[in-house]
Amino acid sequence: MKAINSIRMGGVDVLPLVEGGKGVAVSNGLTAGAWAAAGGVGTFSAVNADSYDSDGRTIRQIYSGKTRRDRHEELVAYGIAGGIAQAREAREVGGKNARIHANILWEMGGAERVIRGVLEGAKGLINGITCGAGMPYRLSEIAREFGVHYYPIVSSARAFSALWKRSYSKVSDWLGGVVYEDPWLAGGHNGLSNSEDPRKPEAPYERVRKLREQMRAFGLDATPIIMAGGVWWLEEWDDWLDNPELGPIAFQFGTRPLLTQESPISDAWKQRLTTLKAGDVLLQPFSPTGFYSSAVRNEFLQDLEARSERQVAYSSEPIGEHTAEFGIGPRKRPVWLTPTDREHAVSWTEQGYSEALRTPDSTLVFVTPENAREIVKDQVDCMGCLSQCRFSNWTQHEPDFSTGKKADPRSFCIQKTLQDIAHDGSLEHNLMFAGHNAYRFSSDPFYSNGFIPTVKQLVERIMTGR
């Protein structure tokens, strides 16, 4: 195997190993600092990050505002305080020369306010901003304002081209690298376009080659591309190293740092990772962001799959094939279904899925009364954690802070579930993000006999290529 050499990134030489930023509260200051101390680039999540009280205990994010707008302001304040706390810890652990990045999602609620607040409150502690989930056109301006490098996350050459032409070309000096996040391999939210089939994965090499070709056209031949998604043993990527066609390449590790001693996830979560099999991670469409995302197919995702399958189209009046009357709600207000769909609806009701909830697509989904109450409560409790949310119909834009669409009961409150699993909540009834290679924990001899490495040991292992 070729030697794994340092590369120039953000104006310094670092190992070509980047910790992927995982929110909520999963990539934190401890993991980022430890990764950077080992010679790579550490990344903490600035997405609703944890902050601490005077005794060092985590402050749980509890909302008391009476309106969504009030709770949204609380969310932004929590986000700024948490990001500053994690930046301080990362710098303390990593040392003065460590390369520390903060990861944000452009489509998170109050994203620009949060990252500005974090950079202002943690001046000199953060070297770079990694940002995806949407088209972060203003990222370059923020980076220049605070004197940090920026690292947009894209899934295609086309996406980067749009960002470059609109804004990044004006702030090229602060572009530290471009993260290519493979939409079929990476964990968390993925950038599949409408023209790409989630069931037909494309090999990353050609997509990254096209990205480099586009970057060269913009004079970015020396700017690193960071390959994210599916990276496990570097010997499997030997042909990417020192490859003149691809140019300087670094590799991002998101899933593997979960199973380290510094990782803040629960021991039960770490143990669960070691039992996964191929196919246990699902690329699924239920996220309230509107993006596909990759997560462990546990009872939580199975329920969302089943919920969407218990779905029929309806009409508010008899028209076409919709001739069969069916009563919904406590007053049994009539809607019209096809005769076949009415048979399905009656059968689901008899099985206990007696609550029919309307969707924005003029369909009904059938859930239990208990699930219906939970869905409605989660929608009412919305704190605006996304710039816009299809589950609660929130949008952060004035004047009415609404998307103007019905809330979609086929989705879920992502803030609630990610906060819960990150703080020792159920592994079966919460969203558990993971990359599609997570099943390899069970077969990689590095983890035999229940071995859980430190971050330093993991980085040393990765550097062997094996």
N, C-alpha and C positions, 0 to 999 in steps of 0.2 A: 504494500500500500504506500502511496505517496505520503510525504511528510505533511503534517498539519501545522502550517506556519501562521504567525500573526498577520493580521491585515490592518490597513489604515482605515479607521472609522471615526468620524467625528473629530478628526484632527490628532488622534493618538493611535498608537499601536496596541491592539488587543487580540486575544485569541478569537478565532472566528466562531465563538460559541455565545449565543444570546439566550438568556432566560425569557421565555414567553410570559407576558403579563396576563395573569388570570384573575378576573374578578368574579364575585365580590369577596374580598378579604382572603384570597387564596394565595396570590403572590403578594407577599408583604415585605416590610423593610428587612426582616431577618433573612428571608430567602434571597432577596435581591442583593443585600450586602454580602452574604456568604458567597454567592455566585461571582460577584465582582471581585471579591478578595481572592478568588481562585484564578483570576486572570481574564475572565470573560466579561460580558456586559450583563449586569443585573437589572431586572425590571420589576418594579412593584406596581400593583394595580391601584390607580387613583379613581376607581369606580366604586363609590360608596365605601371607601376604605375605613377600617377601624381606627378609632382614636381611643385614648386612655385617660382614666382619672388620675388623681395625684398619687394613688397607690399602685398604678400600673395595671389596673383592671380594665378590661374592654368595656367601653360605653356602648350599650346596646342602642340601636337606633329606633327610638320610640317616638311616635308622632302624636301631638296633641292638638294640632290646628283643626279648626272647625270646617275649613274649606280645603279643596284640593290645592288652591293657590297658596294658602297658608302652609300646608304640609310640604308643598314644593320648596318654599323658602327654607323650611327646616332641613329638607334633604340637601339643598345646596350648602347650607352651613355645616351639616355633618360631613359632606364630601370634602370641603376645604380643610376642616380640622383634621380629618382622617388622612388626607393626602400629605399634609405637613408632618403629621406624626410619623407616617411611614418613611417619608424622605429623611427625616432626622435619624430614624433607626437604621435605615440602609447606609447612611453615611457613617454613622458610628461603628457599625459592624464592618463595613467595607474598607474604611480608612480614607484618607484625604485624596489618594490617587485612584480610587475605585471609579469605574464608569457606571453611573446610576441613571436609569431611564424610568420615566413615569408613563404608564399606559392608560389612555383614556379612550372612550368610545364617543365618536362625534355625535351619534344619535342618542346619547344619554341625556337626561334632563339637565339643563343648565350647564352643558359641557364646557362652553367657553368661560363662563363665570367661575366654574370650579377650577379649571386648569390655570386660569389667571390668578385666582386666589392662592392656589398651591404654590405656584412659581414665585409669587410675591412674598409669601410667608416662609418659603424655604430657599431663599436666594443663596446661590452658590453651592447648593446641595445636589441639584439635579443637572445632569449633563445633556439629556435628550428627552424628547417627547415622542412616544410611539402612538399612532392614532389610526383607527380603522372604523368600521361600521358606518358606512355612509361615504360621502365625498367631502372631506375636511378641507375646503378651499382656504379657510382662514388660518390653517395650522401654521403656514410659513410666516405669516405676519406676526403671530403670537411668539413664535420661536425667535424671530429677529428682535422683537421688542425686549425679550428677556435674555437674549444672548445664549440660547441653547440650540442644539441641533434638532432637526425634526426628521421623523422616520414614518412616512405614510405607509399604511398597510393596504395593498391592492391584490386583486386576484387575476389581473390581466394587464397586458400592455395597453389596451384601449383605455382602461380606467386611469392608469398613470398619465397617459397622454392628455386626457381631459384636465387632470389636475395641473399638469405642467403648463399647458397653454393658457389656462385661466388665471393662475396665480403663482405657481412655484417658480416659473422662469424669472420672476421679478426678485426672488429671494433665494437664488441658487446657492449662494455661499454657505447657507446654513443647512442645506440638505445633507444629512449625514449618511443616509442609505435608504433603500426602498425594500420594504418587507413584502415578499411574495407569499401570500397565505393560500395554500392550495385548498380550494373549496371542497374537495372530496376526501382530504386526508386530515386536515387540521381539526382540532376540537373547538368547541364554542361556536359562535356565529360565523357563518361563511358567506363569501360574496358571490354566490351564483347569480349570473345574469338571467334574464328571461329567455335568452337564446340557448342556454346551457341546460342539459338534462341531468338532474340529480342522480339518475339511475345509470348514467353512462360516463364514468370518470375518464378524464383525459390524463395522459402521462405528464408529469410536471416539467420534464426536461424541455420539451418543445415550447411550452408556455413561457418558461423562464428565458429560453433563447430569444423568443420574440420580444420579451420585455427588455432584454439587454440590447437588442437591435434598435428598439425604439429609444432607449436611453442614449445610445451612441449617436443617434440622429440629433439629440439635444445636447451633445457634448459632454455626456456623463459617463464616459468610458471607465473612469477610475472610481466611480461611486459604487460602493458594495450593494449587492442584492443579498437579502437575508431570506434564505429558504425556510419556510415555516410549514410544518405539517408532514407527518410520516417519517421524520428523521429519528433513527434509533442507533444503529451502528454506523459509524462514518465510513467503514470499509465498503458499505453498500453504496456509497456516494463517491467512490474513489475517482470515477471519471469526471466528477464535477470540480475536483481540486486542480488548481493551476491549469484550468481549461481556457484557452484563449477565446473560444467562442462565447463563453459565459462571463468572462472577466472575474473580478474579485467577488468571492462568494463567502458568506457566513451562514451558519445554521442555527435555527431557533428551536429550542426545546421547551415545549409547554407541558406535556404530560409527564415526562420522566421526573422532573423536579417535585412532582406531587409525592413521590415515594422517597423522601429523604427525612433525616432526623429533624431538620429545621422546618420542614413543611408544616403549616399550622392546621392542616385538615385532621380530622379525628383518626384515632387508631383503627376504628371500625372501617372508615373509608379507605385507609391504606391497605387494610387486609382485603377489602373487597376488590381492590385493583389487582391483587395477586391471583384472583380466582376467575378473571374475565377470560372469555373464549372469543375466537374470531367470530365476528358478526354480532357481538354483544353491544357494539356502539352503533347507534342509529342516526342517520342524517334525516332530520325530521322538520316538517314545515309549520309547527304549531306556535313558534315564538311570537309574542306580541309585537316584536320589532318588524315583522314582515320578512325577515331573513330566515333562511334555513339555518339549522344549527345541529351540531353533533354532540350526542350525549349517550350515556349508558341507558340501554333499554330496560328500565326497571318498571315497577308497578305504576309509577307516575306517568311515564310515556305510554305504557300499555293502556292506561285509562283514557288518555287523550286520543289514542288511536281508536279505541272502542267508541268513544264519544262521537267522533266524526263519522264512524260507520253507522251509528244510530241516527241517521239524518235523512230527512225527506224534504223535497221542495213543496211549498204551499202557495196558495193564492188566497187573497182576501175576499174573493167572490168566485162563484162557479164559472170557469172559463176553460175551453178546450177539453183536455183530458182530466182536469181537476174538477171532478163532479161529486166526489165523496165527501160529505160533511164530517168534520171532526172538531170536537170542543176542546179548547185549551184554556189554562189558567183557572183560578178559583171560580170564576163565573161561567166557565165553559163557553167562552166566546167562539163562534164558529169560524173555522177556516176550511178551505177545500183542498183535498189531496186527490191523487189518482186512486182508484180502487185498490190497486196493489199496495201502494204506500200506506193506505189506511189500514190494511191488514197488518203491515209491519208495525205501524204505530200502536195498534191495539195489542199486539203481541208484546212489544216492549213495555207498554204500560202494565200489562199483567205480570211481567217479570220484575216489576218494582221501579222501572224507569218512567215514572208517571208525570214528571215535569217536562213540558215542552218549552224550550227557550228559543226565541227568535234570533236569527243571525242577520248580518248585513246583506247576505246573498239571498234573502227570501227563502230560507230553509228553516226547519225546526230540528234541534238536536234534543234527544231524550236522555234525561239524567234522573238520578234518584232525588227525592226531596232534600236529603242531606247535602248532596253535591250542589243542588240549586241554591240552597241557603249560603253555602260557602262561596260560590261564584259571585252571588250578589253582594255579599259582605266585602269580598276582596275588591270588587269594582267600586263600591262606596268608599272604601278605605284608601283609594288611590292617592299616591303622593307625587305623581308626575315624575317617575324615575326615568322615563324616556322622553325624547323630544315630541314624539307622538306614539300613542299606544292603541293598538286595535282591540285589546281586551277591555279597556276601560273607556275608550274614545277620548282620552285626554290628549291635548296638545299644548305645548308651552307658549303658543302664540296668542296674543290678544286679538280681539277683545273678549271672546267667550271661552277660550281655552278648551275648545272642543273640535274634534275632527269633522263634526257634522254627520257622522255615521253612527249606526247602532253599535253598541259595545258587542264584541264577538265572544260568545261563551265557549267557542271551540279552542280558545287560547287560555292563558293563565296569567297570574300576577308574578312576573319574573323577579321583582325585588323581594317579595315575600319568600319565594322558594330558595333563591340563592343566599339570602341572609340566613335562612334556617339551616341549610345544609352546611354552610361555612361555620356555623356555631353549634356543632354537634347534633343537628337535627336528623330526622329519619333519612336513611339512604334509599329507601324504597318509595317514599312519597314526596320526594323533592327532585328537582332537576340536577343531574350529576354530569357536568360537562366532562368530556374526555376525547382525546384524539383516537383515530381509528386503529392505531397500533398499540393501544393500551393492553390488548390481550397478550402482548409479548412479555409483560412482567412475569407471567406464569411459566414461561419457557426459557427466559434468559438466565443462564447459569450464574450471572452476577448476583441474582436475588435468591439463590438457593438457600435452603434451611432458614427461610424467614429473614434473611439479611436485609437491613434497611441502612443504606449508606448515609454519611454526611454529604452535604453539597460538595465539599472539597473532594471526597472520595469519588463521587459521581463524575465530576469534571475530569479528574485524573483518569477514570475508566474510559470516558468518552474520547479522551485524547489518544488512547491506545488504538482507537479505530474499531475495537472489537466489543 
